[in-house]
Amino acid sequence: MPSRRLYLRLYFAFLGVLLAVVAMVSAIAFVSGRPFFSLHRGGPRLAAHLARMLPPPGDPPALQRAVAEINEELGMDVEVIGPGGELLATAGRPIGLPTSMVLEQARRGGGWVGPALVTAPARGGGALVARVPLAEGAVRRAFIRAAILLLGVLAVSLALVFPLSRSITRPVEKLTAVVEAYGHGDLSRRSGLGDLQDEVGRLARSFDEMADRIQRARRAEKELLANVSHELRTPLARIKVALELVDAPDEGVRRRLATIAEEVDELDRLVSDVLTASRLDLAALPLRKVRIDLAALVEKARQRALALDPELRIESGVEPGLLVEADEALLSRALDNLLDNARKYGNGSAVQVAASREGEDAVISVRDRGPGIPPQDLGRVFEPFFRGEGAPNLAAGFGLGLALARRVAQAHGGDARALNAEGGGARIELRLPLGASVFAPSRERAASA
């Protein structure tokens, strides 16, 4: 269904009011005897003139001759009615109007008594009634008047009504766009309509005040989360050191200590993800962009993943010479999270890592060969702490790794997406815009040469 813009609805409403006023004025003019579109505008004056020229009613032959001459010379159907309603003379087609109505109109000075029918007072208290023929070009002039009136109404509406409707709805459209952007996560958007002194201005000021309060509350929450996460790292480090210093001769105790150490490592990764995400949201972690060789970045991430799980098989394929300007620590952290996610849900299968150029983007993708992602969860896997159906039974985790990876991509002006690969398994892509930040050195050398 096409969008019905508010300013168009207002404009057509005002235009309809104008046309209704014109129609009402025309109806009143017609009822009053002076219709705007009348094809016989000179009829009443002509009838009055003819009535004054008629012989007195006491000379019926002369009166009949005068009426016949009017009919012959002017082509008008004419009747002369006496003061008592009797027909004194007639010529042409019968008119057939009630004599009482004709006499009453004549006593008021004459005028229109029907379509093309006009009356005027005659000598002796009688009345003349005539059917006025169409003058040459009368229909054309009537259409011209109608067209001029319509064009005038449209011109007035375009000059006055349309700007008025736009001035009324423009603040509403701007406020709507701001609210939609705010609803999509841009919490910095404000209406800028606080100077208006009408209802829209009050609504805009209320929205801006609400947005300010929500943004302050969210910032306070993120600052608290970042501070708590930072403080948690110290006791976690102490626990890890203490576990390493424990000398347990019993094999069962050593296995339990190793399990505890793994849980502490998982908790430490969670705290690190929360801290990094909070600082990204607070803009307290500026990007330290350097030129990075994606092949070297992928290889380092591969070695770190193998150190955690030597049995993991990782296949890599990176387009040679592809460089990117990015924060190496953040991009490495995002890639580590993608590999860790593939390791958890790959059911021990090989993990494929690829980096290539696609149009105006550099794409880093990690694929596993696990059960894949349910279609209803594809749009939610990047939500913090989201874990789809069956995920708790497949692997440990807190649902922050993919959320942090997408935040890193967005901080570099890109994005991330999840999809199910052909042949089974899921593929997670980090997409970075090329622009001036991603380039291949071979093209630079070719350009300089």
N, C-alpha and C positions, 0 to 999 in steps of 0.2 A: 504494500500500500504506500503511495507517495506521501511524503511528509507534508502536513498542513502547517505551514509557517504561520505563526501568530500574527505577524505584521500584515500578511496577505488577508487573513481572516478579518482583521480590523479594517483594512482598506476596503474590502468588499462590503463590509457592514456599513461603513460610512457612505460608500457609493450607493448602496441600496437605499439609505436614508435620503440622500439627495434626489434620487430618482423618484422615490415616494412623494417627496415634497413637490417635485415638478408635476407629477400626476395629480396630486391633490389640488394644486393651483389651477391646472388645466380644467379639472372637473368643476371647480368653483366658478371659473370664468365661463364655462359652458352653461352651467345652471343659471348664472346671472345674466346671460344673454350676450356676453362678449367673449366668445371662445377664441383662444389664441390661434388655433389651427382652422378657424372658420374659412371656408372657401368663398364666402359672400360677406366680407367684412363691411362693405358699403351698403348692405341691404337696408338697415333701419333708416338711414338718411335718405336713400332713394325712395323708400315707401312714403316717408313724410313729405317729400317734395311732390310726389305724384298726388298724394291726398289733397294737398293745398291747391293743385291745379284742376281738380275735378269740379264739374258744374254742381250747382246745388241739387239736393235730392228732389226738389220740387219739379225738376225738368228731367223726367225719366229718359226720354229719347236722347237728349244731349249727354246724359250720364252714360247711357249704354254705348253711344258712339265713342266717347272718350275712353271707356274701358276697352273697347275693341281696338282702338288705335294703339293703346298701350301694349296690348297683346301682339298686335301685328308688328309694331316698330321695335319693341324691346324683347319680344319672345317670352313675356311673363304671363303666367296664369293669374287672373285677377278676379276678386269678388268684392262687391261693395255691400255692406250690411247696414241696415237702418238701425236707429236707436232701440227699436223693439225687437230686434233679432231677425227681421224680415230681410230677404235677399233682394236688393234693389237692382243690381246689375252684375253680370258675369261674362267672362271671356276666357277661352282656353279650357283646359282640363278642370274638372271639378276639384275643389280643394277639400271640402268635407270636414272642416274643423268645427267643433261645437261653437255656436254663435256666442254663447255666454262667455266662454274663455277668450274669444277674440275681442269682444266688447270690453271685458275687464282689463285686458292688456292695453287696449287703446286708451282707456280712461287713465291709465298710469303713464301714458306718454308713448306707447307703442314699443316695439322691439320684437325679438325672435319668439315665435310661438311653436316652432317645430323645426325639423330638418329642412333648411332652405325656405322656410315659411316665416314671413315677417308681417306685422300689422302696424298701422298708424291711424291716429284719429282723423275722421273725415268731417265734413260740414254737417251741421244739424245733429250732432251727437252720435253719428254712426261711426263706422270703421272700415278701413280698406285693408284687405289681406291679400298678399301676393306671394307667388312662388318664384323666388329669384333664381334665374338660370346661372349656370357656371360661367364665369368670365373666362376669356381666353388666357391660358397659362395658370389658372387658379390651382389646379392639382400640383403642377410643378412648383409653384410658390409655397404650397402647403408642405410638400416634401422638403423643400429647401429650409423652411422654418424649423421643421422637425430635426433635420440633420444639424442645423446650426445650434439648436437647443441641446442636442445630444453631445455634440462636440464641446460645447461650452461647459456642460456638466463634467465631461471627462477631463477637460483642461483644468477646471477648478479642483477636481479631485486629485489630479496629478500634482498640481502646484501646491495644494494646501493639505489635502487629506492624506496622501501617501507619505509625505515627510512627517506629518504628525504621527501616523501609525508607526513609522520606522523609529521616530524618537521615543515612542512609548516602549517599543519592544526591544530596541538595541541593548539597553541595560539588562533586560531579562535574558537575552541570548548570551551576553558576556558572563553573567552570573551562572547560567546553565553550563557553559563551557568550563568555568572554573570549578564548579562542583563536580562535574564529570572527571576532570583531571585529578581533583583531590581524591575522588573515590577510587581512581586507578593507582593511587599510591604517591602522587606528587603532593606531599604535605606542605610544600613551600608556597603553593599557589594561593593568591589572595585576589579578591574581586576588584579592589581599587575603586569601588563605587560608594565609598563612605561619605563623599561630599553631597550626594543626592539627599534632598530633604523630604522625599515622598516615601511611600510604603516599600518600594524597591530598595531605596537607600537604607531603610531600617533593617530590611532582610539582609542586605549585603553586610552591614556593620555587625549584625548578629552572627552571620556566618564567619566573618573574619575573626571576631572575638573567640568563637568556638574553635576555629582552626588553630589560633594561637595557643589556646589552653591545651588542646590535644597534642600539639607539637611539643609544648613544654613538658607535658606529662610523659610523652614517649621518650623524649630526650633524657628526662630524669631516670626513667626506667632503664634505658640503655646504659647510662652512666653508672647506675647502681650495678647492673649486670657485668659491665666491664670491670668495675672495681672489685666486685666479688670474685670474678674469674681470675683476675690478676693475683688476688690474695690467696686463692686456692692453690696456685702453682707452687708456692713455697712449702706448705705441708706435704704436698704430693711428692716433691723432690726429696724431702726428708724421708718419707716412707720408702721411696725407691732405694735411697742410700742404705737405709736400715735393713731392707730385705737383702741387699747385696752383701752386707756384712754378717748376716746370720749364717753360722756354720752348723748345718744340720747333718749329723752322721746318718740318720735314718732316711732311706730312700722315699718312703711315703711322705715324710715331712718335706723333703725337697720338692716332691711333685706338688704338694699343696702350696708351698712357697712360690713355685713357678707359676701356678695358677693365679695366685694373688698378684704376682708381678705383672702378669698379662692384663689383669683387670685394672691395675693401677695405670699401666700404659694406655689402656683404652680410655680411662677417665682423664688422663693427661691430654690425650688427643681431643677429647670432647671439650675440655676447658680451653684448649688452644683455639679450637674452631669458634667457640662462643666469643672468646676475646677478640679474635680477628674480625669476626662478623660485626661485633659491637663497635669496634673502632672504625670499620668501614662505614657503618651507618652514621657514626658521629663525625665523620670527616676528620678524625684525629690521627688518621694513618695516611699521610700523604704518599702518593705513588712516587717511588724512586725508579723512574724509567731508565733502562739501559738497553743497549742493543744485544739481543739474545738470539743465538742460533738454536732453532727449534729442534734440530737433530741432537745437539748436545743436551738440551733440556730434557728431551724424552729419554735419552740414555741414562742420565743421572736419576731420573724418576724410576727407571727400570731397575737400576742397581739398588736403590733404596727399597723397592718392593721385594726384590729377591733376598735382601738381607733379613727382612721380616719373615718371608716364607720361601726358603730355598727350593721347595718343590714346585713353586708356581712357574708356569711356562708363559713367557711374554714375547709376542711377536711384534716387531715394530717396522713401520714403513713411513719414512719422512721424505718429503720432496727436497732434493738437495739444494743447499744454498738459501733456504727460506729463513729470513731474519724477521724479528719483530722487536719493536721498542715497547717494553713493558716492565713492570715491577717483578723482578726475577723471583723474589721470595714468595710473593702472592701467587704468581703463576705456577711455581713449583708446588705450592701447597694445594692449589686447585687440582693439578694433575695427580698428585699423591692421593687425593680424596677419590678421584675417578678410578684410579687403579685399585685402591682399597675396596671401593664399592664393587668393582668387577670381580675381585678376588673373593668377596663374601658370597656373591650371588652366582658365580660361574660354575659351581658344583665341581671344582677341581679342573675345569677345562682350561684351554689356553686362552690368554687375553691378548687382543690385538690393539695396538696403539698406532695411530696414523696422524700425519699432519700434512696438509696440502693447501694449495691456493684454489679458491672457488670464487671466480668473479672478483668482487671487491672485498672479499673476506679471506682470512686465514682460518682454517678449520682444524682443530685438534680433536680427534675422536678416540674413544676407548670403547671396545666391544667385548662383551663376554658371550658365552654360549650356554647360559643358564636357561631358566624357564621363561625369561622375558618379563615384560611389565604388562599387567592387565590393562586393556584399553582405557578403562575408566580412571586409571591412575596416572596415565601419561602426562596429564596436565597438572598433577599435584606432587610429583616426585621431588620438585625443587622447593616445596614448602618446608620451613623449618619444623623438625620433629615429626614429619609425616613418614609413616611406614605403611605400605600397602598390605592387603590381605596376604597372610602367610609369611610375611617378612620376619616377624619375631621367631618363627620356627626355622627359618633358613639360616640366619646369621645374626650375630650381635651387632649392636650399633644404636645410635640415637637419632638418626635422621637429619643430621646437620651437614654431612659431607657434601651432598649435592647442592644444598642451599648455599653453602659457602662458595662452591665452585661457580655458581651462577652469579653471585655477588661480585666475585673477582672479575668475571667477564664483563659485567655491567659497569664496574668501576673503570674498565679500559674502553668503554664505549661499545661493547659487544653484547652478547647474550648467550644463553645455553638452551639446548633442547634435548629431549629424550624421545627415542623411537625404538621400535622393535625391528631388528635386522632380519633380512631374508635368510632363511635357513635356521632361524632360532636365535635366541639371545637378545640382549638389549644393547643399544649403542647410545652413548652420551656424547654430545658434541659441544665444544666450546668454540664459539664463533667470534673472531675479533675483526673489526673493520680494518681494511688496508690503509687507505688514505696516505698520510705522511708517516704513519707509525709502523707499517709493515711493508717490507719490500724485499726483493731478491737482488743480491749484489751483482749478478751477471747482467741484469737489465741496466743497472746503474753504469756499469763499465761500458756496455754497448752504447748507452746514450752519450757518455762522455767521449767515447771514441769517435 
